[in-house]
């Protein structure tokens, strides 16, 4: 994990933290020093957030896992094709 201190002329000093997965977090340097570390509330019966009752299709993946860009390209092509097929049935179209 890497950190970098930045400060602008008008902005409060901030600390930029880059996690191992590449996520960039910007934390106010003052808030980090003054505020105590938040304590986690006691854990309820649900230990995995992906298993909550209000979450239907979420799948718990390893940290840093990303889907392939080809899925998004395929979804775009399928949606575009469906729109073209549906619009071809509209009467009066050129």
ABEGO torsion letter per residue (X at the ends): XBBBBBBBAABBBBBBBBBAAGBBBBBBAAAAAABBBBBBBBBBABABAAABAABAABBBBBBGBBBBAAAAAAAAAAAAAAAAAAAAABBGBX
